[in-house]
Amino acid sequence: MKYGRPGKSTTFLEARLYPLTLWFAVFLLPFFLLACDSQKNESYTPVYATTSAAKQAVLIFGVHPLHNPQRLYEIYGPLVDYLNRNLSDITITLEASRSYEEFEKKLDSRHFAFALPNPYQTINSLDHGYHVFAKMGEDDKFQGIIIARKDSGINKVADLKGKIVSFPAPTALAATMMPLYYLHTHGLDVNQDIKRLFSGSQESSIMNVYLGKSAAGATWPPPWQAFVECNPQIGAELEVKWETPSLLNNGLVARDDVPPQVVDKVRSLLVTLPTHEEGRQLLAALPLARFESATDATYQPVRDFMKKYSETVH
């Protein structure tokens, strides 16, 4: 049936339906459209675990900006979900930060109950009531890398003199401090010979190189590998020029008011991940082979590095 304005060619039934149709169009349709718009504009808020009535305490787990927030949720969300399924009386919620500065402010204010900071942030957190209870394994992979375009003509460190070099953030240990120290030990005055461009994230440091905004850029293996995997055409135009020596991998810290039995349980769940299939799949997504138990004393080599760095570079 075709609905039209009542007139000579309109049937009796059409004439009776018209006022109802008009009322729907005027009064109800805007509400349906508003509902559609609100669904379209709703921001993405990932939820990875259901809080049961028996769980009372909610503890925030913060991860430093290894990736952009959405990518970080995709990778670490399933791990937090796994922890929640195996913990009682508490729920852990994952929280990302958009920058190193934002993450460090939260860490300094004791916002996180648990956190995964980089090694430099790990030793700083000890001054704010945190303690190390575990760490990421595979220390040999915690190193800085410096990339450039394949057509850049940059072949030795001295070729960077007078050029712009991009970094994620001043406090990124593997992706900023270690590369700067590497350039320093290879004859470059990093305070005079180059212009530092702090781009805010690992991905943007890489993209600055691709777009020609910097002659070289620093990052570290996990985000570099993830970037190349997601952007193979861009990655094909870039190459790793130099790799720094390795240092201790990222730490896991707990705030001093988290009950010891809760910390012990979280540690146990993490370090035993390689012993079962679900755990191996969770680790593969990071990607990481294992977590390891650790203490504050484990990070003495990082303190030693920071002493050398502050005396020579910063």
ROVEX-552441 format. One record per residue (C-alpha): x, y, z; residue in three letters; residue number from 1. Coordinates in pm, 1 decimal. Each point is the difference from the previous one (the first is absolute). Example, Ala and Ser with C-alpha at 12.3 -4.5 7.8 and 13.67 -1.06 7.14 Angstrom:
BEGIN
        X        Y        Z   r   k
   1230.0   -450.0    780.0 ALA   1
    137.0    344.0    -66.0 SER   2
***
This chain:
BEGIN
        X        Y        Z   r   k
      0.0      0.0      0.0 MET   1
    131.0    339.9    -93.4 LYS   2
    -47.5    267.4    263.0 TYR   3
    -73.6    348.7   -123.4 GLY   4
   -180.5    311.7     96.3 ARG   5
   -378.1    -61.2     29.6 PRO   6
   -183.6    112.7   -305.0 GLY   7
   -241.5   -115.3   -267.3 LYS   8
    218.7   -299.3    -97.6 SER   9
     59.5   -107.8    363.0 THR  10
   -192.5   -296.6    134.7 THR  11
   -194.0     18.7    325.9 PHE  12
    258.8   -218.9    177.2 LEU  13
    284.2    217.5   -130.1 GLU  14
   -176.3    307.0    124.6 ALA  15
    -35.3   -150.1    348.0 ARG  16
    368.5   -109.2      7.5 LEU  17
    144.0    330.7   -109.5 TYR  18
    -36.9    188.6    331.9 PRO  19
    161.4   -293.3    183.8 LEU  20
    288.0     -9.1   -250.0 THR  21
     50.6    373.4     27.7 LEU  22
      2.1    -21.2    380.9 TRP  23
    269.1   -270.8    -17.8 PHE  24
    215.0    204.3   -238.8 ALA  25
    -23.2    318.3    204.8 VAL  26
     26.9   -132.4    352.1 PHE  27
    161.8   -344.1      1.9 LEU  28
    246.3     -1.4   -289.0 LEU  29
    235.3    260.6    155.1 PRO  30
     40.1   -223.0    304.4 PHE  31
    101.9   -296.9   -217.6 PHE  32
    249.4    217.0   -188.1 LEU  33
    139.7    136.6    326.1 LEU  34
     49.2   -353.5    127.8 ALA  35
    188.1    -94.3   -319.6 CYS  36
    221.8    307.6     25.5 ASP  37
     80.1    -67.4    363.8 SER  38
    108.2   -353.7    -88.6 GLN  39
    223.1    130.1   -277.1 LYS  40
    159.1    264.3    222.5 ASN  41
     48.4   -220.8    304.5 GLU  42
    371.4    -20.9     80.9 SER  43
    174.1   -335.0      8.0 TYR  44
     21.6   -130.8    357.1 THR  45
    141.8   -351.8     16.4 PRO  46
   -130.1   -234.6    268.7 VAL  47
    192.2   -317.2     62.3 TYR  48
   -140.7   -143.6    320.4 ALA  49
   -327.6    -23.2    184.0 THR  50
      2.0    109.1    361.9 THR  51
   -189.9   -246.7    216.0 SER  52
   -185.2     98.2    313.6 ALA  53
    257.6   -183.7    210.4 ALA  54
    284.5    217.0   -129.0 LYS  55
     27.7    318.9    198.3 GLN  56
    336.7    166.3    -66.0 ALA  57
     78.2    147.3   -342.6 VAL  58
    371.6     39.2    -68.1 LEU  59
    129.3    200.9   -297.9 ILE  60
    277.1   -150.7   -211.7 PHE  61
    187.7    260.9   -205.1 GLY  62
    224.7    -81.9   -294.2 VAL  63
    241.6    261.6   -131.8 HIS  64
    -50.4    107.5   -364.8 PRO  65
    149.4   -301.5   -174.8 LEU  66
   -263.0     57.5   -270.8 HIS  67
   -284.0    240.9    -67.0 ASN  68
   -287.1    -47.1    250.3 PRO  69
   -229.7   -204.3   -223.0 GLN  70
    279.0   -236.8   -104.1 ARG  71
    109.2    -32.6    361.4 LEU  72
   -353.0    -98.0    107.1 TYR  73
    -16.2   -260.0   -275.9 GLU  74
    326.6   -160.2    112.0 ILE  75
    -19.7     25.8    379.4 TYR  76
   -377.9    -24.7     43.5 GLY  77
     -7.3   -380.9    -32.7 PRO  78
    285.7    -28.9    250.9 LEU  79
   -192.2    207.1    256.7 VAL  80
   -311.4   -205.0    -72.6 ASP  81
    200.0   -315.6     75.9 TYR  82
    118.9    144.2    331.8 LEU  83
   -354.8     90.0    100.2 ASN  84
   -129.8   -348.9    -70.8 ARG  85
    260.3   -138.6    236.9 ASN  86
    -22.4    257.1    280.0 LEU  87
   -256.6     20.1    276.5 SER  88
   -125.2    302.5    195.9 ASP  89
    160.4    250.8   -240.4 ILE  90
    -39.4    117.9   -357.8 THR  91
    287.5    142.5   -202.0 ILE  92
    -80.4    265.6   -259.6 THR  93
    240.6     91.7   -278.5 LEU  94
     77.1    367.9    -58.6 GLU  95
    199.0    145.0   -289.6 ALA  96
    163.7    343.3    -13.9 SER  97
     34.8    213.8   -310.6 ARG  98
    353.8    115.0     76.4 SER  99
    300.5    -77.0    215.2 TYR 100
    -61.2    320.8    194.0 GLU 101
   -357.9    -96.4     80.8 GLU 102
    103.7   -349.5    109.0 PHE 103
    277.6    133.4    223.8 GLU 104
   -232.9    249.3    168.9 LYS 105
   -236.5   -284.3     85.7 LYS 106
    288.1   -210.8    128.9 LEU 107
    138.8    283.6    211.9 ASP 108
   -344.1     64.6    152.3 SER 109
    -40.8   -371.1     83.6 ARG 110
   -301.6    -27.4   -229.6 HIS 111
     86.4   -356.8   -102.8 PHE 112
    -15.3   -301.9    230.5 ALA 113
    205.6   -199.2   -252.0 PHE 114
    208.1    141.2   -283.2 ALA 115
    226.0   -109.4   -282.7 LEU 116
    246.8    291.3    -34.7 PRO 117
    317.9     10.0   -203.5 ASN 118
    319.3    -63.7    202.7 PRO 119
     68.7    371.0     54.7 TYR 120
   -355.9     56.6    121.5 GLN 121
     33.7   -317.0    208.7 THR 122
    287.2    133.3    207.8 ILE 123
   -171.7    338.9     33.7 ASN 124
   -320.0   -166.1    125.4 SER 125
    188.1   -134.5    302.5 LEU 126
      7.0    356.2    135.9 ASP 127
   -381.6      9.9    -12.5 HIS 128
    -80.6   -309.8    202.2 GLY 129
     23.1   -272.6   -263.0 TYR 130
    210.4   -315.2      5.5 HIS 131
    110.9   -235.2   -275.8 VAL 132
   -157.5   -346.3      9.7 PHE 133
     61.9   -125.8   -354.9 ALA 134
    126.6    105.6   -342.3 LYS 135
    -18.4    -84.7   -364.5 MET 136
    248.6   -262.3   -108.7 GLY 137
    223.9      0.6   -307.9 GLU 138
    231.2    281.0    108.5 ASP 139
    197.8    -44.3   -322.4 ASP 140
   -295.6    151.8   -188.1 LYS 141
     -9.2    314.0    211.5 PHE 142
    214.3    222.4   -216.5 GLN 143
    -31.9    313.7   -203.1 GLY 144
      1.7      6.5   -378.8 ILE 145
     58.4    291.5   -236.8 ILE 146
   -171.9    -12.4   -337.2 ILE 147
     27.4    203.5   -320.2 ALA 148
   -143.9     -7.2   -348.6 ARG 149
    183.5   -233.2   -233.7 LYS 150
     50.6    288.5   -240.5 ASP 151
    124.0    241.0    269.8 SER 152
    371.3    -31.7    -75.5 GLY 153
     68.6    -35.6    372.9 ILE 154
    258.1   -273.2     51.7 ASN 155
    203.9    105.4    303.2 LYS 156
    -78.1    182.6    321.7 VAL 157
    186.6    310.4   -114.1 ALA 158
   -250.8     35.3   -287.4 ASP 159
   -259.7    109.7    256.9 LEU 160
    190.0    317.3     84.4 LYS 161
   -224.1    300.6    -57.3 GLY 162
   -305.6   -221.2    -50.8 LYS 163
   -329.8    -48.8    184.7 ILE 164
    -36.9   -327.4    191.3 VAL 165
   -341.4   -101.3    136.7 SER 166
    -63.0   -166.7    336.5 PHE 167
   -323.6   -101.2    178.0 PRO 168
     57.8    186.9    329.5 ALA 169
    288.1    121.1    218.7 PRO 170
    -64.7   -272.9    259.4 THR 171
    -27.3   -292.8   -243.8 ALA 172
    297.3   -207.8    111.3 LEU 173
     42.5   -245.9   -288.0 ALA 174
   -128.2    235.0   -270.3 ALA 175
    163.4    328.1    106.0 THR 176
    261.5    -18.4    273.4 MET 177
    178.7   -310.9   -123.3 MET 178
     13.8    122.1   -364.0 PRO 179
    129.3    340.3    112.3 LEU 180
    267.9   -165.6    211.0 TYR 181
     88.9   -222.9   -298.0 TYR 182
     44.3    302.8   -227.4 LEU 183
    207.4    169.7    271.6 HIS 184
    233.5   -299.7     30.9 THR 185
     40.0     -4.3   -379.0 HIS 186
    132.2    352.5    -27.4 GLY 187
   -307.7    219.9    -31.4 LEU 188
    -60.7    293.7    232.0 ASP 189
   -370.9    -63.9     48.5 VAL 190
    -49.4    335.0    173.0 ASN 191
    147.8    201.8   -287.3 GLN 192
     21.0   -208.5   -317.7 ASP 193
   -364.5   -107.4    -37.4 ILE 194
   -344.8    147.7     56.1 LYS 195
   -219.2   -224.4    214.1 ARG 196
   -364.5    -34.1   -102.6 LEU 197
   -220.3   -155.2    269.0 PHE 198
   -303.6   -132.5   -182.8 SER 199
   -202.6   -146.3    287.0 GLY 200
    -19.3   -366.6    -97.9 SER 201
    198.9   -285.8   -149.0 GLN 202
   -212.1     -5.9   -315.0 GLU 203
     34.3    373.0    -63.1 SER 204
    377.5    -16.6     42.8 SER 205
      6.5   -258.7   -278.7 ILE 206
   -245.8    192.1   -220.0 MET 207
    206.3    318.4     26.4 ASN 208
    284.4   -186.7   -167.6 VAL 209
   -222.4   -136.1   -275.0 TYR 210
   -151.9    344.4    -68.6 LEU 211
    341.8    165.1     -7.9 GLY 212
    -59.9    215.7    306.3 LYS 213
    305.8   -154.4    162.6 SER 214
    312.4   -148.5   -151.7 ALA 215
     -5.1   -286.8    248.5 ALA 216
   -222.6   -118.5    279.8 GLY 217
     37.7   -205.3    313.6 ALA 218
   -229.4   -271.1    134.3 THR 219
     42.5   -352.4    135.3 TRP 220
    -73.2   -348.7   -141.1 PRO 221
   -360.9    -81.6    111.0 PRO 222
   -167.7    313.9   -143.1 PRO 223
    228.4     -9.4   -305.5 TRP 224
    -96.8   -359.1    -76.3 GLN 225
   -368.0     73.6     58.7 ALA 226
     18.3    306.8   -226.1 PHE 227
    161.9   -191.8   -286.0 VAL 228
   -252.8   -279.2     36.3 GLU 229
   -292.4    242.5    -21.7 CYS 230
    159.4    228.6   -264.2 ASN 231
    215.6   -220.9   -223.3 PRO 232
     17.0    249.7   -288.0 GLN 233
    127.8    279.0    223.1 ILE 234
    230.8   -237.0    185.0 GLY 235
    154.0   -108.1   -329.4 ALA 236
    134.8    352.5    -51.4 GLU 237
    167.7     12.2    341.1 LEU 238
    288.8   -189.6    154.8 GLU 239
    169.1    -43.0    336.5 VAL 240
    336.5    176.1    -10.0 LYS 241
    127.4    -59.6    353.3 TRP 242
    -87.4   -202.7    310.1 GLU 243
    102.6     91.0    353.7 THR 244
    123.4   -247.3    262.5 PRO 245
   -283.8   -152.7    202.4 SER 246
   -108.3     76.7    355.3 LEU 247
   -255.0   -141.2    246.1 LEU 248
   -352.6    -31.0   -136.6 ASN 249
   -312.0    177.6    131.2 ASN 250
    -86.9    -47.1    366.1 GLY 251
   -324.6    -86.7    177.0 LEU 252
    -63.5    201.1    314.3 VAL 253
   -265.4     -8.0    271.7 ALA 254
   -105.2    283.2    229.8 ARG 255
     96.3    -55.6    362.7 ASP 256
   -362.0    -17.4    122.0 ASP 257
    -93.6   -295.1   -222.9 VAL 258
    -26.1   -308.5    224.7 PRO 259
    308.7   -225.8    -34.3 PRO 260
   -215.0   -305.0    -68.0 GLN 261
   -156.6    177.6   -298.6 VAL 262
    342.4     97.8   -137.4 VAL 263
    123.0   -358.0     44.8 ASP 264
   -301.7   -137.7   -185.7 LYS 265
     43.8    241.1   -291.7 VAL 266
    370.6    -83.9    -16.8 ARG 267
    -74.6   -372.2     -2.9 SER 268
   -260.8     35.1   -275.6 LEU 269
    243.1    195.3   -217.3 LEU 270
    316.0   -205.4     43.5 VAL 271
   -186.9   -326.7    -63.0 THR 272
   -151.2    112.7   -332.3 LEU 273
    247.4   -206.2   -209.0 PRO 274
   -117.8   -320.4    170.4 THR 275
   -341.1    -19.1   -172.0 HIS 276
   -144.7     62.4   -343.8 GLU 277
   -216.3    299.8     88.1 GLU 278
    297.4    167.1    165.2 GLY 279
    224.1    -61.0   -300.1 ARG 280
   -260.4    158.9   -227.3 GLN 281
    -24.6    305.2    226.9 LEU 282
    378.1     38.6     -0.8 LEU 283
     19.9    -40.1   -377.8 ALA 284
   -232.3    298.1    -42.0 ALA 285
    231.1    232.3    198.5 LEU 286
    238.8   -143.3   -144.9 PRO 287
    202.8   -139.7    290.5 LEU 288
    139.1   -337.8     99.8 ALA 289
    -52.1     37.1    375.2 ARG 290
    -32.9    214.9    310.1 PHE 291
    254.7    -46.3    280.4 GLU 292
      5.1     64.1    374.5 SER 293
    205.4    306.9     93.4 ALA 294
     73.3    239.6    286.4 THR 295
    112.0    360.1     38.5 ASP 296
    362.5   -118.5      1.5 ALA 297
    -45.2   -158.7   -343.4 THR 298
      1.9    347.7   -154.7 TYR 299
    341.9    111.1    125.0 GLN 300
    142.6    -18.1   -357.6 PRO 301
   -259.3    259.6   -103.1 VAL 302
    113.3    231.9    278.7 ARG 303
    358.6    -46.2   -121.9 ASP 304
   -100.6     84.9   -357.6 PHE 305
   -192.9    308.7    109.0 MET 306
    304.0    124.8    188.9 LYS 307
    215.0    -23.0   -315.5 LYS 308
   -275.9    152.0   -211.4 TYR 309
    -51.4    298.4    230.4 SER 310
    375.2     67.4     14.2 GLU 311
     52.4    -10.0   -376.4 THR 312
   -322.1     67.6   -191.0 VAL 313
   -263.8    170.9    213.2 HIS 314
***
